[in-house]
Amino acid sequence: MRDRILEYFRSLPYRKADVSKLKDDLHIQTSSSFTALVKELNNLIDEAILIEGENHEYTLIENTNF
């Protein structure tokens, strides 16, 4: 799941997406896959790879001013 998320964000510079868009774009269809997605998003935030903006949109921290 981690690789899929990172590939998704790296495929377009400055891409932002909320959980709903990620779920659709990554073709997440089961509750266990959705849980894995959310857990991995939280891990990537904890590792300072992703950042969650005010509108609950995620993006790579390397594409921000942080």
C-alpha positions in Angstrom: 0.0 0.0 0.0 2.9 2.4 0.9 4.4 2.0 -2.6 1.0 2.6 -4.3 0.4 5.8 -2.3 3.9 7.2 -2.9 3.7 6.3 -6.6 0.3 8.1 -6.8 1.7 11.3 -5.3 5.0 11.2 -7.3 3.2 10.7 -10.6 2.2 14.4 -10.8 4.1 17.2 -9.2 2.2 19.0 -6.4 -0.7 16.5 -6.5 -3.1 16.8 -3.6 -5.9 14.4 -2.7 -8.3 13.7 0.2 -9.0 10.2 1.4 -12.1 9.8 -0.8 -10.1 10.7 -4.0 -7.3 8.4 -2.9 -9.8 5.6 -2.3 -11.3 6.0 -5.8 -8.0 6.6 -7.7 -6.3 3.6 -6.0 -9.4 1.4 -6.6 -9.8 0.6 -2.9 -13.0 -1.5 -2.6 -12.9 -3.4 0.7 -13.0 -2.2 4.2 -9.7 -3.9 5.0 -8.0 -2.2 2.1 -9.5 1.2 3.2 -8.2 0.6 6.7 -4.7 -0.2 5.3 -4.9 3.0 3.3 -5.7 5.2 6.3 -3.1 3.5 8.5 -0.4 4.0 5.9 -1.4 7.6 5.4 -0.9 8.1 9.1 2.4 6.3 9.0 3.6 8.5 6.1 2.6 11.6 8.1 4.4 10.4 11.2 7.5 9.9 9.1 7.2 13.4 7.6 6.8 12.1 4.0 3.2 13.3 3.6 1.5 16.3 5.1 -2.2 16.8 5.6 -3.5 20.3 4.8 -6.3 22.3 6.2 -8.9 20.8 3.8 -7.8 17.3 4.8 -5.9 16.9 1.5 -2.6 15.0 1.5 0.5 15.9 -0.5 4.2 15.1 -0.4 6.0 17.3 2.1 8.8 17.8 -0.4 6.3 19.7 -2.5 5.5 22.2 0.2 7.3 25.0 2.0 7.9 22.9 5.2 
